[in-house]
Amino acid sequence: MEKKLLEMKGVSKGFPGVQALSNVQLDLNYGEVLALVGENGAGKSTLMKILTGIYKEDEGEIVYEGKQISPEDTKQAQELGISIIHQELNLMRDLTVAQNIFIGREPRSLFNFFLKEKELNEKTSKLFEQLDIELDPETKINNLTVAKQQMVEIAKALSFNAKILVMDEPTAALTETEIQTLFTIINQLKRNGVGIIYISHRMEELKLISDRITILRDGQYIDTLNTKETEISKVISLMVGRELYMESKEREITNGSVNSLEVRNLTNNHVKDINFTLKKGEILGFAGLVGAGRTEVARAVFGADPIQHGEILIDGKQVNIKQPSDAVRVGIGYLSEDRKQFGLMVNMNVTDNIMISTLKSHIKGLFVKDSNLRKISKEYKEKLDIRTPSIFQRVNNLSGGNQQKVVIAKWLVKDSDILIFDEPTRGIDVGAKGEIYELLNQLASEGKSIIMISSELPEILRMSHRVIVMCEGRITGELSGEEATQEKIMDYATRVTV
């Protein structure tokens, strides 16, 4: 039998009040892509943190190239040849590509004081040649796209002669073209014998890039499957261990003849001549490639970006939205694609986050009516099934799906009739996605009007009653839910207009 590159056996890890892993196993072959999947909280990150020296296992063993190891820290793991590329890239933006890759290991001269820039750039160029990456070593990181920054992270990991590379949600912020480039690099690494552990919530990617799939659920090992022989539906079933919400957009629109929002000739520095309507009880999908202008339309409607000219009408009446507070006042709520930066106060608790938009109405004199805040936040915790031990739990400790529900609760408490969801399921697992879909359909059936911006075409097709498609800051097409297909959407998404 061929020797395994990695074996993790009987791994357990507990934290105060939580058993994160219980008797988990994982094995990886040379030159293999092993997908590691599971819902948020399943234990994927904890297992990888043990492998890369961030955590110490309570029980179990790690066998690497036939020898038992237990990395004391990430530095020791890297020296052994085990590296991780996190979802949030960890690069110094004001340094060059070469300086980032060899930071702390730069060639120096004259009492170790002066940096040998030429030698550093040559080492980087040789590394890029091996990976077939076209990048200038002297370019500063802040001048690179996210995809190219990711290539720098991969090169940095491999500069330690990595034999195991852990990739955490590597395609989350990439375009389709950039994803294909990444997959080409991954296949090159496979040919060089590198073993890759690939963590992703995007189920459709697993068939394209992985050889086997290891599934965790609730901190326990469930199964390892051969990708070619396995239907993705089976993987999802094993991941969640329950029936998922599968209802689609086939219901009728509540009050479907009434426009709740109308945008006429909206133009600013990012978008041109934007015209569309949003009906009561409708989910209106916005599709397009990254950079098409979808988020910019949402920000302009919400008052986060200035409008040069154009009109916005709510319930048939023109409104003047100069800033987000104006939009909130007329009943618009905006859930940003970056919920942690723009939607949540992650170091504050669930109640504080839900009630922040209506806090003023609960102040009497110099005092806040705490009992009212607790009562309402508890009501929305139950209504939206926000899974938290307490309404006083810090939001930073919740899963991505539950964080998203907290943001939604904030706007529902404010009684927003128009809700703009920008990438509502980014970074959350397939089970939580089903819950968000169910919630969006429920809100629409209650008469709320929803704009949903998403880069995932299956999500757009599943949820939208109509689809607006954008390219380079303009609307290039509109499709009914019945006629929309991935092919038609991509046709409109690549139609450059003059």
N, C-alpha and C positions, 0 to 999 in steps of 0.2 A: 504494500500500500504506500502511495506517495506521501511524503512527510508534509504535514500541514504547516503553513506559514504561522498561523495563530490558532490557539485554542483557549477559550475562557470556560472554565468548568465550575459549576456550583457556586457562582458568584452571588453573594448577598451583601446588602448595604442598608443600614437603617439610620434615620435621623430622629431627633426627639419627636415622638408622636406619629412618625411615618416610617413604614417599611418600604423603602424605594425599590429594592430588588430582593428577590427571594429565589435562590437556587437557579440562577440564570446561566445558560450556556450559549456559546457562539463559536463558530470556527470559520477560518478564512484560508483559502488556497492562494498559492503564488499566481499572479497574473489573473486575478478574479475580481469582479465587481459584486460585492455582497450588499444587497439592499437591506437596511435595517428599518423596519416600519413599526408603527404603533401609534395610538392616540397620544395627545399631549398628556404627560403624566404616566405614560406606560413604562418609563425607565430607560429610554434610549440614551438620553444625555448623561444620566448618572453612570450607565455602563461605559460610555465612551470617556467620561472623566476619570474613571478608574483606570482604563487602558492607558490614558495619556498622562497619568500621574497627578491629576488635580485632586482626586479623592483616593482614599485607601480603602480597599475592600474589607468587610468584616469577616467574611468567610470566602472560600474558594481559591482557585489558582489560575494563573495566566501562564501559558506555555507558548513561548515565542521562538521559532526556529529550533524546536526540540528542547529548549532550556526554560526552566521556570524562572519568571521574573516578577518583580513588584516595584514598578517605578516610584521613586520617592517624590518626584516633581516633574513638571513638563520638560525641563532641561535634560533630565536623565532619560526621559522617554524619547526625546529628539535624538540624543546621542546613541540610543539603541536603534533608531531608525523608524520611530513611530511619531507621526505628525498629524495635526488636526487643522482644518480650515473652518473657522466658525462662520455662522450666518452673517454676523456683523464683522466685517473685515477689519483687521487690526494692523493698519498701515499708518506711517507718519507722512501726512499729506505734503509737507513742505520739503521733504527729502526726495532724492531721485529714486528711480527704480532700483538701481544698483545698490545704493546706500541702504534701502529698505531690506533688500535680500540678504546682505551680509552685515547688517548692523551688529556691532560688537565683535565682528570677526574680520574687519577690514584689513587689507594689507597696509602696513605702515612702515615708515623709515625714520631715521635720526631720533634715536631714543624713544621710539614709539609715539612720536608727537605729530608727524605729518602724514596725512592720508595719501596713499598712492592711487590717485583717481584713475589713471590710465590702466593700471593693472586690475583695479576693481571693475572697471567697465569691460575689460577683456574677459575676465572670469564670468561676468554676467552674460556676455554675448555667447560664450561657449555653452553656457547652460541653456540659453534660449535655442541654440542650434540643435542641441540634443532633444529638446522638446518640440522643435519645429514651431516656435513662437516668434512672431515678428514684432519686436518691441525695441525701442531705443533705450538703452540702459541709463542715458542721461536725462530722460524725461522726468519731470516732477510728477508725483502721484496725483496731485490735484488737477492735473491736465488729462487724466485718463478716465475712460468710461468705467462703469462698475465691472463690466466683463473683463476689461484689461487689467483692472486692479486684482480681480480674482486670479488671473493668469500669473500675476506677480506673486500672489500668496502661494500658488501651486509651485512656482519656481523656487520660492523661499523654502518651502517644506522639503523639496527634493534636493536643495543644496546641502541638506544634512544627510544626504544619501538615504532618504526615506524608503523603507520597504513596505510600510503600511501607511496609507493616507486616508484619514477620515474626513469626509465632506459632509457638512451639515447644511442642508437646504441650499445647495450650490446654485440652483437656477432661479431662486425666488425673485431676483431683481433683473433677470436677463431677458432680452428679446429672443424670438425664435431663432434668428440667425446666430446670435451669440451662444445660444444653447447648443446649436449644432457644432460650433467651434469648440465649445467645452467638451462635447462628446468625442470629438476627434482627438483631443488631447488625452482624454481618459483612455481611449482605445490604444493610443500610443504607449501610455503608461502600462497598460495590460501586457502589451507585447514585450515590454522591458522587465516583466515579472513583478511589477508593483501590485500589491493587494490593496483594493479600495473598499472601504466601508462607506456606503452611500445612503445618507438619511434624507428622505424626501416625503412630503405630503402629497406630491403630485403623482397619483397612481399611474397615469398614462406613461410617465417616464420610465417606470420600472421595466416594462416590456422592451423598451428601446435600449437600455443601457446595462441592466443587471443580468448576472448569470444565475444567482440564487437569491431567495428572499427569506430573511429571518424575521419572525413576528413576535413582538412582545405585547402583553396586555396586563395592566395593573401590576407591573413589577415582576411578572412571571414570564418564563419562556413558553411559547405556544407551539411553534413549529418552524421548520426550515424547508422551503419548497424550491423545486427547480422551476425557474421562471418560464421557460419555453412550454412546460407541461401544465402550467397553472393559469386558470382564469382569474383576472383581477377581482371579479366579484367574490371569489373564494377568499382571496387575501383580505378584502374589506370585511367580510363576514368574520374571519378569524381575529382581525384587529379589534373590532368593536364588540363582538360577542352579543349583539342585540340587533333587532330589526331597525334599519335606517328609514328615516322619512324620505319617501320617494315621490310624493305628489309633485306634479309639474304645473305649468301655467295654464292648463286646459280649462280652468274655471273662467266664468265670465267676469268682466270688469264691473265693479260696483259703480253705479252712476257713470258709466263709460262715455256718455255723451257730453259730460261737463268738464271743461278745462279748469284745472286748479292753478296751473302755471303756464304762462306763454312768454317766450323769449323772442324778440324781434330785432334782427340786424345787429346783434351784440358784437362789438369789435373792441379789441384792445391790442397791446403789443404782441400777444400770443395767439389770438384767434380772430377770424375774420367772418363777418356776415353770418352769425349763428342764428338760425331760426328753428324753433321746435315748440311743440305743445306737450304738456303732461296732463293726463286726465285723472280725475278722482278714482282711486282704487286701482290705478295702473302701475305696473312695474315697467319702466322704460329703460332698456339697456343701452349703455354707451360702449361701443367697441372700437378697436383701432390698435395699431402698433404703439409701442412705447414712444412717447414724444409726439403723438398725434394731436394732442391738445385737449384730451378729455378732462383731465384734472383741472386744466386751466379754465375750461368752461364752468366747471363746478365752483371754482374759487371766485370767478367773476360774478356768478349768480349770487353767491353767498356774501359778496362784498369784501372778500379777502384780497382781491386784486382790483385795481381801478378799471373802470369802463370808459373808453373814449367816446363811444356813442352807441345807441341802441335803447330798447325799452324792455322792461320786465313787468308783466302783469300777473297779479294774484287774484283769482276769482273774478277776472274780467276788469279789474281796476289797476291802473298803472301805479307802481310803487317806486320810491326813490331809495335805492340801496347803495349807500356809500361805504359802509363798514359792516362787519359781521353782526354787530348789535342791531343794526337796522333789519337785517335778514331774520334774526331771531324774533324780533318784535312782530314781523308779519307772518310768522309761523313756519320758517324754514330751519331745519336742523341739518348739520353737515358732519358726517363721520369720515374723518380724514383717512387716507391710506396708511398714514403713520400714526396709529392710535396712541402709541406711547409718547410721542413728542407733542402731538396737537390735540389729542382727545382725552387724555387721562392725566391725573396727578398720581403717578405710580407709587409714590411714597406715602400717600394718604389712604384712608380706608374706603370701603365700598360705599358707606353712607355719605361721606364727604363728596365723593365723585358723582353719585347719583343726584345729590341735592344742590350741587354748586350753582346750577343754572337758575334755580328758584329760591336761593337762600334769602334774598332780600325780603320776600313775602313771609318769611318765618321769623323775622326779627321784630321784637316788640320793645321799644325803648332801647336800652343798652344790652338786652338779653336775647339770645337765640332760643326758640322753642324746640329744645332738643327732643322732646317726646314726639313732636310732629315729624321731625326729620327721621327718627327711628321708625315710626309707624309707616311712613310712605316708602322708605327704602326697603323695609321688610316686605311690604306689599309687592313691590316691583321685583324683588329677589325671587319671590314665589311665582309671580306672574310669568317672568322670563326664565324661570328655572336656572337662576344663577347659582352655580355650585360653589359654595363657599362655607366654611365652618361657621362663619359669623358675619354680620353686616359691618363688623368692626375689623375684619381682616384687611390687611394692606393689599391693595390691588396688584402690586408687584408680585405677590405670591400666587395669583390666580393663573390658570391656563389662558392661552390666547383667545379661545372661544368665549370663555367667561368674561375676560376683559372686554371683548367686543360687546357682549350683552350689557355690561355696565354702561358703556358709552350710549348704547341704544336707550337704556333706561333713563339716562340723563335727559335725552331729547323728548322722550315720551312724557316724563314728568312736566316738562315745559309745554306739553300739548302741541308739539309741532305737527302740522298737517302735511307738510312736504318734507321728505327725508331724502338726503343725498348720501348714498353709500358708495364710498370710493374704495375699491378692492376689499369688499366686506369679509372675505374668507382668506385673505393673504396670511400665510404663516400659521393657519390652524388646521387641525387634522380632519380626516374625512367624516368622523362621527360628529364633531362640532359643526362642520359645514352643513350637515343635514339639519341640525338644530337651527342654524341661522336661516337656512332656506325656509324651514317651516315657519319661523318667526316673521320673515319678510312676507310670505304669502298670507299669514294671519293678519298682519298690519294692513296689507292691501285690501283684504276682504272686509276690514273694518272701515274702509274708506280713506286710509292714508294714501298719499301719492308718493311713489318711490322712483328715484333715479338711481340706477345701479351701474357703476363703472367697474368693469372687470377685464383683465387680460386673459382670463380663462374662457375660451369660446364655448366649451360644453356648459359652463355656468350661465353664460349669456343666453344660450339657446334654451336651456332648461327653464329659466326663470322669467324671461322677458315676454311681455305682450307685444311690444314693438322694439325694434333695434335701430338706433342711430349709429352710423359708422363715420369715423373721422379719419382724415389724413392731412398732415402738415397744417393743422390749425383750422381746417374747414370741414364742414359736413359734406361727405361725398355720396352718402346714400341713406335711405330709410327703408326698412323691411318690416313687414308684419311678422308676428311670431310664427305664423303658419308657413310663410315662404322663406324664412331665414334658414340658411345652411352655413356650415363653416366655409364652404367654397365661395358662396356669394359674399359673405362678410369679408373674407380675405381679398376678394376682387375689389370691393369698394375701399378697403383699408390700404390698398397700394395704388389707388388712382390719384396721382399727383395733379392738382389743378393749378392753373396759372392765375 
